[in-house]
Every structure is written in C-alpha cells, then in structure tokens.
Amino acid sequence: MPVAARPVLLVVAHGSRDPRHAATVHALVRRLRAARPGLRVETGFLDFTVPSVHGVLESLAAEGVRDVVALPLLLTRAFHAKADIPAVLRDAPARLRIRQAEVLGPSPLLTRALERRLYEAGLGPADKSSTGVVLASAGSTDPEAIAVIADIAREWRRTGWCAVRPAFASASLPRTQDAVRELRALGCARVAVAPYVLAPGFLPDRIARGAAEADVLAEVLGTAPEVVRVLLDRYDEARRPALAALGA
C-alpha cells in the first residue's frame, strides 16, 4: 500500500490535570513517528487536555482525510475502551472511516518493558529468584480488566521471579503497600514495585507512595521501545482488514 494511502494513526490518550501525563504521551508519539517515517500520527485526549479527540477528528475531516485508525493508549480493555472511546468515534464526521484498534495489553512486549524498567532501577536477571514483584496497575471496576492483570502476574511469575502479586491504585484491592507486605511475609529477600501504567499522574503517584516499604520502585512504562512496538503492532492489526479488501 502506498505511504500516502496509510490511515492516519490517532493515539487516543485519557488525559490528566498533571502536565507530566501529556508530556509523556507527546514524547511517546515522537518515538512512534521516528520508528515509522511517513506515518502520520496525531494525538487526542478524552479529558482534561487539548486537543480533544473530537477536535482532532474534525480537523482531519476538514483536511480531506478519509481513513483513521484510533488507537487507545490503554493497557486493559475496560470502560474507556468499551464505552468512552466508541462514543466519541461515533460522533466523528461522517466522511471519516475509523477503525478502533485494540488496547495495548496484554502483550509479552509489555512484560519485557516492565522488566526493562526494573533493570533500569537497579535489579538484574540474577536477582529474579530472590525478588518479589508487585505488578501495580491503576485499577478498574471492570472484572475483565482485573482478571487480565491477575493473568499477567501469574504468567510473569513463571519467568523466574520469587513471586509476583497484582495490586491496584484505585477501585480494586489489594493496594500496593499491602502487596509489598505480603511479599515480605512470603520470604522474598527483596521487593520491587513495577508500575503497570503508561504515564505519570495522580494514580501512579499513589502507587509510588504505596511502594515506600519496597526496596525498588521502577519508573512508569512511558516511552519504552517495547511500548512503541506494541503501538505499531496494534495499528498494523487494525489495518489488515482494509489491506485484505484491497488485495494487498
């Protein structure tokens, strides 16, 4: 398919009153553009931050753009992916053909990104068997999203960590500090907290406070190269039906 015919990639971020959130999203988008030259990537926010998703879609339609892949910058398929984003996309200008891509997780690439952040924080592969990890996510009231986090923790444990426990900053239990104490009681020599979040903000700060008794606190996933790769993979997956229809 010619470069000019590629759908525009619209990264749909949640938004936050915390300016670090938008700064991280924009840095991630810059990495995306660098990773795939020629692909047009735009950013829209659901709340708190401009430009809004609706505003970006209106601008694209006014330019004559026809095809858009809307990619939720979300790690689990919960309320925003199931309700908020589809509602905004349904309200888009009629001339646009929009495909909503899948959320980023779960993905083995994201697990690699979590390990990257732990290693950057001072751990190494040799520390795995003696280190318990708290997989700390933002939290959700959606049972599907909670189950996904629990599944990731179980699968990650099989790669050699002493133990991996899920924790949540809101909506669900246990909290980060409780999971840290559980791993201490289990006998892990050290405890690390791995935030399963994409950008800084209110809930990641709560995770950090909950990690006060841990030995290691990793950074958020942010612009990790594995995150960039997942974004491009989700974009390509969303394009495939259109490519097949064209015989490409």
Residue pairs with C-beta under 8 A, 6 or more apart in sequence:
1 243
1 246
1 248
3 38
3 39
5 67
6 38
6 39
6 40
6 67
6 239
7 67
7 68
7 69
7 97
7 99
7 238
7 239
7 242
8 40
8 41
8 42
8 60
8 65
8 67
8 68
8 69
9 32
9 39
9 40
9 41
9 42
9 68
9 69
9 71
9 235
10 41
10 42
10 43
10 44
10 53
10 56
10 57
10 60
10 68
10 69
10 70
10 71
11 25
11 28
11 29
11 32
11 41
11 42
11 43
11 44
11 71
11 73
11 231
12 44
12 45
12 46
12 53
12 70
12 71
12 72
12 73
12 85
12 88
13 21
13 22
13 25
13 43
13 44
13 45
13 46
13 49
13 73
13 199
14 21
14 45
14 46
14 47
14 73
14 74
14 80
15 21
15 22
15 45
15 46
15 47
15 48
15 49
16 22
16 48
16 49
16 199
16 201
16 202
17 48
17 202
18 200
18 201
18 202
20 199
20 200
20 201
21 49
21 199
21 200
21 201
22 45
22 49
24 198
24 199
24 200
24 220
24 222
24 223
25 43
25 45
25 73
25 198
25 199
26 43
27 222
27 223
28 73
28 198
28 222
28 223
28 227
28 228
28 231
29 41
29 43
31 223
31 225
31 228
32 39
32 41
32 228
32 231
32 232
33 39
33 41
35 228
35 229
35 232
36 232
39 235
42 56
42 60
43 51
43 56
44 51
44 52
44 53
44 54
44 55
44 56
44 57
45 51
45 52
45 53
46 52
46 53
46 80
46 84
46 85
46 88
51 59
53 70
53 85
53 88
53 89
54 88
54 91
54 92
57 68
57 88
57 89
57 92
57 93
57 96
57 98
58 92
58 93
60 68
60 96
61 92
61 93
61 95
61 96
65 96
66 95
66 96
66 97
67 96
67 97
67 242
68 96
68 97
68 98
68 99
69 98
69 99
69 100
69 101
69 235
69 238
69 239
70 85
70 89
70 98
70 99
70 100
70 101
71 100
71 101
71 231
71 234
71 235
71 238
72 80
72 81
72 85
72 100
72 101
72 102
72 103
72 104
73 104
73 198
73 231
74 80
74 81
74 103
74 104
75 103
75 104
75 105
75 110
75 137
75 196
75 197
75 198
76 103
76 105
76 137
76 140
76 142
76 144
76 145
76 148
76 149
77 102
77 103
77 142
77 144
77 145
77 148
78 140
78 141
78 142
78 144
78 145
79 140
79 141
79 142
81 103
82 142
85 100
86 100
89 98
89 100
92 98
99 238
99 239
99 241
99 242
100 238
101 234
101 235
101 237
101 238
102 234
102 237
102 238
103 234
104 110
104 198
104 227
104 230
104 231
104 234
105 148
105 152
105 196
105 230
106 148
106 151
106 152
107 230
107 233
109 226
109 227
109 229
109 230
109 233
110 196
110 221
110 226
110 227
110 230
111 152
111 155
111 156
111 159
112 226
113 221
113 224
113 225
113 226
113 227
114 135
114 156
114 194
114 196
114 218
114 221
116 224
116 226
117 194
117 195
117 218
117 219
117 220
117 221
117 224
118 133
118 192
118 194
118 216
118 218
119 125
120 218
120 219
121 192
121 216
121 217
121 218
121 219
122 216
123 131
123 192
123 216
125 160
127 190
128 159
128 160
128 161
128 162
129 160
129 161
129 162
130 162
130 188
130 189
130 190
131 161
131 162
131 188
131 189
131 190
131 191
131 192
131 216
132 161
132 162
132 163
132 164
132 165
132 183
132 184
132 186
132 188
132 190
132 191
132 192
133 156
133 161
133 163
133 164
133 165
133 183
133 191
133 192
133 193
133 194
134 164
134 165
134 166
134 167
134 176
134 179
134 180
134 183
134 191
134 192
134 193
134 194
134 211
134 214
135 149
135 152
135 153
135 156
135 164
135 165
135 166
135 167
135 194
135 196
136 166
136 167
136 168
136 169
136 176
136 179
136 193
136 194
136 195
136 196
136 197
136 207
136 210
136 211
137 149
137 166
137 167
137 168
137 169
137 195
137 196
137 197
138 168
138 169
138 170
138 196
138 197
138 203
138 204
139 168
139 169
139 170
139 171
139 172
139 203
140 146
140 168
140 171
140 172
141 171
141 172
146 168
146 172
149 166
149 168
149 196
150 166
152 166
152 196
153 164
153 165
153 166
154 164
156 164
157 163
157 164
162 183
162 186
162 188
162 189
163 183
163 186
163 188
165 174
165 179
165 182
165 183
166 174
166 179
167 174
167 175
167 176
167 178
167 179
167 207
167 210
168 174
168 175
169 175
169 176
169 203
169 204
169 206
169 207
169 210
170 203
170 206
174 182
175 210
176 193
176 206
176 207
176 209
176 210
176 211
177 210
177 211
177 212
177 213
180 191
180 193
180 210
180 211
180 213
180 214
181 213
183 191
184 191
184 213
190 215
190 216
191 213
191 214
191 215
191 216
192 214
192 215
192 216
192 217
192 218
193 207
193 210
193 211
193 214
193 216
193 217
193 218
194 218
195 204
195 207
195 208
195 217
195 218
195 219
195 220
195 221
196 221
197 203
197 204
197 207
197 220
197 221
198 220
198 221
198 222
198 227
199 220
199 222
200 220
204 220
208 217
211 217
221 227
